[in-house]
């Protein structure tokens, strides 16, 4: 065991990333479409400055320990309890990637988290869809979802042979009566578009007809459409997206600031997103980069309109997406993890 002055420890969102797997970009399963690149870049940056970066199990086991140990959690509630109060450990930040719809128990813990950690990174700091009661709001910071790339991804972006069918890439999820949710809006889109044979559905779990995640009314009402449209899971979202001109790109819930990887995947692949999600989306990404599904009352009519979109207009939207990635997208999202973990020794 070496005793450096400082060390950084990251608690991943899942135990499957412990053992420094969070930084293993050679693992094609864990690093699908480059999702681990922000963590690998962070590690390389601090390693070049003599500061080791590991997953938090190395700190808990004592395998790596420094005079001051800087700890960030990316969504595991039970990982930091034994570290609380240790004089050589600073609980620097807790990052909430998921919205209250997905992890309500985590938001119920916000008052305690805001006492334990120096900062809380969250999709909005105004209490939209969660309560600020008992929360130290001065510690809240708006979260910008870290992205792997700051440019479009070749050869996907330049692919010319593309279908006019809409593509949806999403897992089959059941909100268990929690609201507001957009899972049912995705299924609604599948149902409408399948009636005119205009949609391809990819993702995990749709074929589990009798599972708990399928046990809700929108799924069973549209099961025939789901079966007709389902094309299996995909090893690379970018490769699948690159086969289509447009993608149904709906977030899980309409929460201010909740803007995830879904649109970025489309922009990387040169596919125009049909977006529904953050109500403040125009403040996060230029409106000319996407089709705003808030104005859609008929998915079949939307498909007819977009299928007839001139190639020049479609290309203008792609170019706007590319400019966003290289400009605001780089500053806010490509560099987001570095910004979360910046100046760790102050």
C-alpha positions in Angstrom: 0.0 0.0 0.0 1.4 3.4 -1.1 0.4 6.5 0.8 0.1 9.3 -1.8 -1.1 12.8 -0.7 -4.4 12.4 -2.6 -6.5 9.7 -4.2 -9.8 9.7 -6.0 -12.5 7.0 -5.6 -15.6 6.7 -7.6 -18.6 4.6 -6.5 -20.3 3.4 -9.7 -24.0 3.1 -10.3 -23.8 -0.7 -10.2 -21.6 -3.2 -8.4 -20.8 -4.7 -11.8 -18.4 -1.8 -12.4 -16.4 -2.3 -9.2 -12.9 -3.7 -9.3 -11.9 -0.8 -11.6 -14.2 -2.1 -14.3 -15.6 1.4 -14.5 -12.5 2.4 -16.5 -12.1 -0.7 -18.6 -12.9 0.5 -22.1 -11.7 -2.8 -23.6 -14.8 -4.5 -22.2 -17.2 -4.3 -25.2 -20.2 -5.2 -23.1 -19.7 -2.6 -20.3 -18.3 0.0 -22.7 -21.0 -0.3 -25.3 -20.9 2.7 -27.6 -18.2 4.3 -25.4 -20.2 4.8 -22.3 -17.2 4.3 -20.0 -15.0 6.8 -21.9 -15.8 9.8 -19.5 -14.5 7.8 -16.6 -11.4 6.6 -18.4 -10.6 10.1 -19.5 -10.9 11.3 -15.9 -8.6 8.6 -14.7 -6.0 9.3 -17.3 -6.2 13.1 -16.5 -5.4 12.6 -12.8 -3.0 9.8 -13.3 -0.9 12.1 -15.4 -0.8 14.4 -12.4 0.2 11.7 -10.0 -3.2 11.2 -8.4 -4.6 7.6 -8.5 -8.2 7.0 -9.4 -10.0 3.8 -8.5 -13.5 2.5 -7.8 -14.5 2.8 -4.2 -14.1 -0.8 -3.2 -10.3 -0.2 -3.3 -10.8 2.5 -0.5 -13.1 0.3 1.6 -10.8 -2.7 1.4 -7.7 -0.6 2.2 -6.0 -1.7 -1.0 -5.4 2.0 -1.9 -5.3 4.7 0.7 -3.9 8.3 0.6 -3.5 11.0 3.2 -6.7 12.5 1.8 -9.2 10.3 -0.1 -11.8 12.0 -2.3 -15.0 10.1 -2.8 -17.8 10.5 -5.3 -20.9 8.3 -5.6 -22.7 7.9 -8.8 -25.8 6.4 -7.4 -25.1 3.6 -4.8 -26.7 4.5 -1.5 -25.1 1.7 0.5 -21.5 2.3 -0.5 -20.4 5.2 1.7 -21.8 4.5 5.1 -18.7 3.0 6.5 -16.6 5.9 5.2 -18.7 8.6 6.8 -16.8 10.3 9.6 -13.4 8.9 8.7 -11.0 11.8 9.0 -9.0 11.0 5.9 -12.1 10.7 3.7 -13.9 13.6 2.0 -17.4 12.8 0.7 -17.1 15.2 -2.3 -20.2 14.5 -4.3 -23.3 12.4 -4.9 -24.6 12.2 -8.5 -28.2 11.3 -9.2 -28.4 10.1 -12.8 -31.9 8.5 -12.5 -35.1 10.6 -12.0 -37.5 10.1 -9.1 -39.7 8.0 -11.3 -37.0 5.3 -11.4 -35.5 5.6 -8.0 -37.9 7.4 -5.6 -36.1 6.0 -2.5 -33.0 7.9 -3.5 -34.8 11.2 -3.6 -36.4 10.4 -0.2 -32.8 10.3 1.0 -31.9 13.7 -0.4 -32.0 15.5 3.0 -29.5 13.1 4.5 -27.3 13.0 1.4 -27.1 16.8 1.4 -25.9 16.6 4.9 -23.3 13.9 4.2 -21.8 15.2 0.9 -20.2 18.4 0.0 -22.2 18.6 -3.3 -25.3 17.0 -4.8 -25.4 16.9 -8.6 -29.0 16.6 -9.8 -31.0 17.3 -13.0 -32.5 20.5 -11.6 -32.0 22.4 -8.4 -35.5 23.9 -8.1 -37.3 20.8 -6.9 -39.1 19.8 -10.1 -40.6 16.4 -9.5 -38.9 16.0 -6.1 -39.1 17.7 -2.7 -36.6 20.2 -1.3 -38.0 19.8 2.2 -35.0 19.3 4.6 -32.5 19.5 1.7 -29.5 21.8 1.9 -30.2 23.5 -1.4 -27.0 25.4 -1.3 -25.2 22.1 -2.1 -27.2 21.3 -5.2 -25.6 21.6 -8.6 -27.3 21.0 -12.0 -26.2 17.8 -13.6 -25.2 17.6 -17.2 -25.1 14.0 -18.2 -21.4 13.1 -19.1 -21.0 12.0 -22.8 -18.3 9.9 -24.4 -17.7 12.0 -27.6 -17.5 15.6 -28.7 -17.9 14.9 -32.4 -20.1 12.8 -34.6 -19.1 9.2 -34.9 -17.9 7.8 -38.2 -18.7 5.8 -40.2 -22.2 5.9 -38.7 -22.9 9.6 -39.2 -22.0 9.4 -42.9 -24.1 6.4 -43.7 -26.3 7.2 -46.7 -28.6 4.2 -47.0 -31.2 4.9 -44.4 -34.8 3.8 -43.9 -37.8 6.2 -43.6 -39.2 3.9 -40.9 -38.9 5.3 -37.4 -36.7 3.4 -35.0 -37.1 3.1 -31.2 -34.3 1.8 -29.0 -35.6 1.3 -25.5 -35.9 -1.4 -22.9 -39.3 -2.7 -21.8 -40.0 -1.0 -18.4 -43.0 -0.9 -16.1 -43.4 2.4 -14.1 -45.5 0.5 -11.5 -48.1 3.3 -11.4 -45.6 6.0 -10.7 -46.1 9.3 -12.7 -45.4 11.3 -14.7 -43.9 8.7 -17.1 -43.2 8.5 -20.8 -42.8 4.7 -21.0 -46.4 4.5 -22.2 -45.9 7.2 -24.8 -43.2 5.0 -26.4 -45.7 2.1 -26.5 -48.4 4.4 -27.9 -46.0 5.4 -30.7 -45.3 1.8 -31.5 -49.0 1.0 -31.6 -49.8 3.8 -33.9 -46.8 3.4 -36.3 -47.1 -0.4 -36.4 -50.6 0.0 -37.9 -48.9 1.5 -41.0 -45.8 -0.7 -40.8 -43.6 2.3 -40.1 -41.6 1.4 -37.0 -38.8 -0.9 -35.8 -38.4 -1.6 -32.1 -35.1 -2.6 -30.5 -34.3 -3.2 -26.8 -34.2 -5.7 -24.0 -37.3 -7.3 -22.4 -40.0 -6.8 -25.0 -40.1 -10.5 -25.8 -40.8 -11.4 -22.2 -44.5 -11.5 -22.7 -45.4 -12.7 -19.2 -42.8 -10.9 -17.1 -43.5 -8.4 -14.3 -42.2 -5.6 -16.5 -44.8 -6.5 -19.1 -47.7 -6.7 -16.6 -49.4 -3.4 -17.3 -52.2 -2.1 -19.5 -50.3 -0.2 -22.2 -48.1 -3.2 -23.0 -51.0 -5.7 -23.3 -53.2 -3.3 -25.3 -50.4 -2.9 -27.8 -48.9 -6.4 -27.7 -49.7 -7.3 -31.3 -48.0 -4.1 -32.5 -45.0 -4.8 -30.2 -44.6 -8.3 -31.6 -44.8 -7.1 -35.2 -42.3 -4.3 -34.6 -39.8 -5.9 -32.3 -36.4 -6.6 -33.9 -34.4 -7.8 -30.9 -31.8 -6.2 -28.7 -28.8 -4.4 -30.3 -25.1 -4.6 -29.5 -24.5 -1.1 -30.7 -27.1 1.7 -30.6 -25.1 3.8 -33.0 -24.9 1.1 -35.6 -28.7 0.5 -35.4 -29.5 4.2 -35.4 -27.4 4.8 -38.5 -29.8 2.8 -40.6 -32.6 5.3 -40.1 -33.3 8.9 -40.8 -35.4 9.5 -37.7 -35.6 8.0 -34.2 -38.3 8.2 -31.5 -36.3 9.6 -28.6 -38.4 9.9 -25.5 -37.0 10.3 -22.0 -38.4 8.3 -19.1 -40.2 11.3 -17.5 -40.8 15.0 -18.2 -38.4 16.5 -15.6 -36.7 19.9 -15.9 -33.0 19.4 -16.9 -33.4 15.6 -17.4 -31.6 15.3 -20.7 -29.8 11.9 -21.1 -27.7 10.0 -23.6 -30.7 9.2 -25.8 -30.5 12.3 -28.0 -26.7 12.2 -28.1 -26.8 8.7 -29.5 -28.9 10.0 -32.3 -26.6 13.0 -33.0 -23.5 10.8 -33.0 -25.1 8.5 -35.6 -26.5 11.3 -37.8 -30.1 10.4 -37.0 -32.6 13.1 -36.4 -34.3 12.7 -33.0 -38.0 13.0 -32.4 -37.8 14.2 -28.8 -40.1 14.2 -25.8 -38.7 14.8 -22.4 -37.3 17.8 -20.5 -39.8 20.6 -20.6 -36.9 23.1 -20.8 -35.2 21.3 -23.7 -34.8 24.5 -25.7 -32.4 25.8 -22.9 -30.3 22.6 -23.2 -30.0 22.0 -27.0 -30.8 24.1 -30.0 -34.3 23.5 -31.3 -33.2 23.1 -34.9 -31.4 19.8 -34.0 -34.6 17.8 -33.2 -38.3 17.3 -34.0 -40.4 18.4 -31.0 -42.8 15.6 -30.2 -44.8 17.8 -27.8 -46.6 19.1 -30.8 -47.5 15.6 -32.1 -51.0 14.4 -31.8 -50.9 11.7 -34.5 -47.7 9.6 -35.0 -48.9 8.3 -38.3 -49.3 11.8 -39.6 -45.9 12.7 -38.2 -44.4 9.8 -40.1 -46.0 10.9 -43.4 -44.7 14.5 -42.9 -41.2 13.5 -42.0 -40.9 10.9 -44.7 -41.6 13.7 -47.2 -39.1 16.0 -45.6 -36.6 17.3 -48.3 -33.1 15.9 -48.0 -31.7 19.4 -47.6 -33.9 20.1 -44.6 -33.0 16.8 -43.0 -29.3 17.5 -43.7 -29.6 21.0 -42.1 -30.9 19.3 -38.9 -28.0 16.9 -38.9 -25.5 19.7 -39.3 -27.1 21.6 -36.4 -26.7 18.5 -34.3 -23.0 18.2 -35.3 -22.4 21.9 -34.5 -24.0 21.4 -31.1 -21.8 18.4 -30.3 -18.7 20.4 -31.1 -19.8 23.5 -29.2 -22.2 23.6 -26.3 -22.3 19.9 -26.2 -18.6 19.6 -25.6 -18.5 22.3 -22.9 -21.5 21.1 -21.0 -21.6 17.3 -21.6 -18.4 16.0 -23.0 -16.5 17.8 -20.2 -19.2 17.2 -17.6 -17.5 14.5 -15.5 -14.3 16.6 -15.4 -16.4 19.5 -14.2 -18.1 17.4 -11.5 -14.7 16.2 -10.2 -12.8 19.5 -10.8 -10.5 21.1 -8.2 -10.8 18.1 -5.8 -8.1 19.2 -3.5 -9.4 22.7 -2.5 
